[in-house]
Amino acid sequence: MTLEKHDLHHEFPEYHDEIHHLKMNDSHFSRLFTEYHEVDQEVHRIEQGVENTSDEYLETKKKERLLLKDKLLVIIKKSKETA
C-alpha cells in the first residue's frame, strides 16, 4: 500500500514560502507546525505497521492532524492576505 505524504509542504505547495516565513517568525504557528508534524509522523508510523494500535486511536490521531492542519491553513491564509 502506498501511503500519501501529509506534511504541510506536500499538502499546500502553493504556500511554501509563507509556511517557511511563519515557521521562522511566528511562535504560535511554529508550535502548531511542530505539533502537526509530530502527529503526522505518528500516523505515518501506525499506517506503516511500525507501531500497533487500535483503529479508534488511529482515527483520533487523523482527526487531530486534520484539526491542526485547518488551524495552520487559517494562519497561512491570514498571513497571505496581510502581505
Protein Blocks (a to p, Z undefined) as FASTA:
>chain_A
ZZddfbfklmmmmlmmmmmmmmmmmmklmmmmmmmmmmmmmmmmmmnomagcdfklmmmm
mmmmmmmmmmmmmmmmmmmmmZZ
